[in-house]
């Protein structure tokens, strides 16, 4: 990413509570010119054996990709007479503050928004491809190199031409010759678009750009810029003149430090870069088309009309809900986040018109869906690579997508058999709560003990020591506790993350893992070659360099020590905070590595699990398997992660960061390949400020228990301020309710096992938005958090509002049998209808398909467990 400014705002104590939206490259539009003497008015070109591209010259010319068996159903098409490839050269600023990031464009210096199509070539075999390749094609271009195309299914297509800008309007019938001499009238560059068949259900695409035709000495034309942008460009040039020769002094590693309160790091590559650093792909959409996916999103299901940035980061505190977002932004720069901030985005979508696309690579991207008739993908790079997915239903599209990126393995049965009890406090507290749980006959799968490493007091409150070994004072008799629980078929789970804190002040440590990692050189480094100390709440930490070849074995030994003690699961937290100015062992661009980091973090954990399994398969108890769960992710994370959770929701009823957002995250993630997901029962983040208080109420806790009894894992969390929150162990009512819904959760275990097998085989999530199975029902597209399906057989309509004792349920069109209310047996037979359903605490609105085997078995299990 060239022309980059990085602004650190970790230590600003007073910030704008209402930060503006980031400036970014505006929607780029230009004209398409057909400059080929060989293209006729209508031509069809093959792509592999199953797909085709259609060219039509009417209305200025356009392209369409379709499956040969469904030629009238377009997978992707351009807009007649409109450029579909464009590019820009822009200056970028990234603001970073404690895991939150903002990417914005500072100056757009060049836009090439017009395009010609000069040639469409069909390449039938490898030698023809290499012979036909334009000598100007950039080296290393996938699809044009012999080693990269050996497995390509021919024929493939290469579309080539030029993109350009222009100061004056050119006549419609003017010719833009390949041999034109440049720079006076317009700036131009070559482009190449490559289509090839990846599989029977996917078409790969790639766009590459040549260099624009100006030299370093030329002044970049401000064509395409607004008057304000032109003025800013002139002011910037004036500032350079005032700096004189100092402007051209060499910068160490392309950085220069500027003295300011914000610790700005500016410059990263010469400002006179001769390569594009923005590329746009524009194509058609329909006004009524709904867009789903984009990873785990917490505020919206349908993204039509929005600009969706794809960048891994902290989700934020409040995300637009007030007054907490105001307070979080005031105290820490942009800590509140917004509707788009998420731990686990993905450059993937599927639409209500059964179109689907995903990008490869890890560059920052924006999906601009703000226009009713078109989509524009903007990439911070000079190339794009991805695939179009063919399918006739949402389930087919998701199955085909996850078949490429990967699917999770089946979960061990023990973790889905009962409650995972998340608590803290040490050995005595665990044994005390365990005794009480037995008194209430709660089915328990595991105790998850986050504070196994011990705690320290900071100005934030009690925080963990990030040194991954047991605190034998807090958890005295650690191994005996694990053995006693295991004797009752209850596992112990712990906590770790890819960061290490200095532990000189920890009196109970045996190892100083931070110093050990520092000595081995496996920590991420800063520009001076020293360990990069990343600010995290009240202390700074070192971050493991997951690109270093020695990191993997070192961290796996930490996991091995945990497992040797009897641990069978852990939270693999964080992964979203790699600094964008870090120095990595691999030498790769840290901005690109930032999105890849959570996948690398998942991969290390998963490899350890698989290696442990392979070493213990013979004669081993299948229920003695390992599992980990994590929150950060990217496109391929479903391949490596075993189980996900949704991070740190507020302990609130609010829409963007509370119980409602946990449902949206669950369902949007499921449409993006995150098949196994869940949230903390009751939420996590409590706030106790003089005028702003968020504390978990008993009602919220009880309703969240009811909700999570129908997710993959039923796990509690005390939250960041346990004493402020209602807990499952607070009183008889909370204990009884927890026991009741742990049993409800157990009652559909038989079906959960089926769904987990299906997810491992097909990538379909356990919890599903109704769009997956009822895409033709227009009312389904209006749903966000209101209700969801468990598989295909259970419909859940949770209570998500304070003080409510009824909900409005919607029964979709397209179902062959009525829905039966679990508690009363009432049948709802009218498809496409709504009904108000009584939902007092303890009896949430849950329905099964009347007469189905799953429904009848679930009801029988509830009766056997004395739930009703």
Secondary structure, 3 states (H helix, E strand, C coil): CCCEEEEECCCCCCCCCCCCCCCCCCCCCCEEEECCCCCCCEEEEEECCCEEEEEECHHHCEEEEEECCEEEEEEEECCCCECCEEEEEEEEEEEEECCEEEEEEEEEEEEECEEEECEEEEECCHHHHHHHCCCCCCCCCCCCCCCCCCCCEEEEEEEEEEEECCCCCCCCCCCCCCCCCCCCCCCEEEEEEEEEEEECCEEEEEEEECCCCCCCCCCCCCCCCCHHHHHHHHHHHHHHHHHHHHHHCCCHHHCEECCCCCCEEECCCCCCCCCCCEEEEEEECCCCCCEEEEECCCCCCCCCCCEEEECCCCCCCCCCCCCHHHHHHHHCCCCCCCCCCCCCEEEEEEECCCCEEEECCCCCEEEECCCCCEEEEEECCCEEEEEEECCCCHHHHHHHHHHHHCCCCCCCHHHHCCEEEEECCCHHHHHHHHHHHHHCCCCEEEEEEHHHHCEEECCCCEEECCCCCCCCCCCCCHHHHHHHHHHCCCEEEEEEECEEECCCCCCCCCCCHHHHHHHHCCECECCCCCECCEEECCEEEEEECCCCCCHHHHHHHHHHHHHHCCCCEEEEECCCCCCCCCECCCCCCHHHHHHHHHHHHHHHHHHHHHHHHHHCCCCCCHHHCCEEEECCCCCCHHHHCCEEECCCCECCCCCCCCHHHHHHHHHHHHCCCCCCEECCECCCECEECCCCEECCCHHHHHHHHHHHCCCCCCEECCCCCHHHCCCCCCCHHHHHHHHHHHHHHHHCHHHHHHHHHHHHHHCCCCEECHHHCCCCCHHHHHCCCCCEEECCCEEEECCCCCCCCEEEEEECCCCCCCEEECCCCCEECCCCEEEEEECCCCCCEEEEECCCHHHHHHHHHHHHCCCC
